[in-house]
């Protein structure tokens, strides 16, 4: 049976660097669309979401290589699909469904959750399923995957700012992929006794009382 985990060596470094390069390249395209959308609409939501995703990219670029990295093709497809879909969201357009203060509140709440999770991980954040160390404090004491919770809340804010059918489909797809990515990550992490103990203590994965 093919071993789908590579130990920390030169191959991990190459794959890790490839992941960073792909994300940086796609982000340039995303930033151009968002800035262009801001000049067209003047919506501050566009700039807030751009800053939100810039933080994601920054943590990816600064992170350290993992202890183990999955080489399963489905894990790579899941990791990149979920992350890249989020930056395919177009600038909000049309009539907003909520007041600006509600939209801004959702964006900053989502931002606070996923950034808090990233700071807890420090330089251990990535896109593809990997064991980068187990964290169980801070926002991780609320749900096992607070980063995905933050992304969901931010995306709700973007949709309420000016919904389009395309953005709604992208967000719905992102949420399905988030669940699939959580399953892929936990398949790997549950090999670690420390994570099994954490999972028993922190019942919910992404939404308290629901999932």
N, C-alpha and C positions, 0 to 999 in steps of 0.2 A: 504493500500500500504506500502510495506517495506521501511523504511527509509534507504537510501543508504549512508548517511553521519553519522559518529559517532562523538559526541562532544569530546572535549579534556578531556580524562579520562584514566583510567587504560587500557582499550582495545586499545586505540590509541597508548599508549606506547608499548604494546605488539606487535602490528602489525608493528609499526615503527622499533622496535628492530629486528623483523623477517626479514624485508626488508634489514636492514644493514647486518645481518648475512649471508643471501643468497648472497648478492653482494660480500662480502668479501671472501666467500668460492669460488665462481666462478672466482674471480679475481686471486686467487692463481694459478688456472689451466691456466688461460690466461698468467700470468707472466712467468710461466714455459715454455710455448710454444714460447713466444716471445724471451726470453733469449736463448733458445735452437736454435731458428731460426737465431738469431744474430750470434752465434758461427758457424753456418753452412754457412751463406752467407756473414757475415761481413757488412751487410747493416745498416747504421746508422738510416735509416728510421724506422726500427724495434724498436730501443730504443726510438726514439722520440715518436712513437705512444704508446709505453708502458708507457712513462712518462705522455703522454696526458691522458690516461685512469686511471693512478694512481691518477691524480688530481681529476678526476670524483669521484673515490672511496673515496678519502680523504674528499671531501665535503659531501658525503653521510654519512660517519661515524661521522663527527663532527656536523652535522646539528641538530637543535632543533626540537622537535615534532611539528607537524602542529596544526593549530586551528581546522581544519576539515580534515578528511581523508576518501576518498571514499572506501566503502567496496563492490562496484560492482565488480564481478568477471572479467568482460570484461575490466575494468579499470586496474586491477592488471595484467591481461594477457598482455595488451598493454604496460603497464609500463615496465614490466620485459622483454618482448620479444624485444622491441626496444633497451633496454640497454644491454641485454645479447648478442644479435646478433652482436652488435658493437665489443664485445670482443671475438667473435668467428672468427674474421678476422685473416687469417693466415699471417705469415711473407711474404713480397713481394718476388716474384720469377720470373724468366724470364727476357726478355729484357725490360728495362724501356721505357716508351713512352714519357718521357720529361727529360730534363737535371736536374741534382741534385739540381741546384739552384732554379729551378721552383718548384720541389717537396718539397724542404725544405721551400720555401716561402709559399706554400699552407698550409703545416702542421703548420707553426708558425702563419699564419693568422687565420686559423681555431682555433688554440689553444688560440690566443688572444681574439677572439670573445667569445668563450664559457667560458673562465676563467673570462673575464670582466663581463659576465652575472652572473657568480657564485659569484663574489665579490660583485656585486650589491645586490644579494640576501643574501649574507653573509651565515648565518647558516640556511637558509630557503630553501635549495635545496633538492629535493627528486626525486624518480622514479615514484611513484604512484600519480595519480591526487589528488591534495589537495590545499587548500587555505593557503598559507604560507605568506600572505601579498602581497600587490600590489606594484610593482616597475615600475617607468615610466621615469627614467632618465638614462643618460649614453647610453650604447648600446641599451637600451630599448626604446630610443627615435627614433631609426632607424627602427627597426621592433619589433613586440610584442614578438617574441620568438627567440632572437639572439643566444641562446644556441644551438638550432637545426641548425641554419645557420652555426655556428662554426663547429659542427659535420660533416655537409655535406662537407664543404670545406676541412677539415682534411682527410675525407675518399676519396675524389677525389685525394688528394696527395698520399695516400697509393696506390690507383689503378694505378696511373701514374708511381709509382716507380717500379712496376713489376706486371702487371695485371695477375690474374688467373680467370678462369670462376667461381670458387667457391666464391672468394672474390667479384666479380662483382654481383653475385646473392645475396650475403649477403648485400652489400651496397644498391642495388635496393630495397631489402626487408626493410632495415632500413628506407629508405626515405618514403616508403609507410606507415610504422608504425609511422614515425614522424608526418605525416599529420593526421593520426588517433589519435595519442596522443594529438596533438594540439586541435583537435575537442573535445576530452574527457575533456581536461583541461579547455577549454573555456566554455564548458557546465556547469562546476562547477563555474568557476570564474565570469561568467556573472551574477551570482546571486548577486555579489558585485557591488554596485553602483560605487565605485571608479574604478573598472575594466571597467565598461561600458563607463565611461568618457574617460579612457585611450584608449580603443579600438576605440572610435570615433576619437580621436586625432591622433593615430598611425594606419594608414590604413592597412599596410601590415603585415602579420603574420611572414613570414620567409624570403622572397626574395623581396626586393624593386622592384616595378614595375611589379611583376609577381604574387605573392601569399601572 
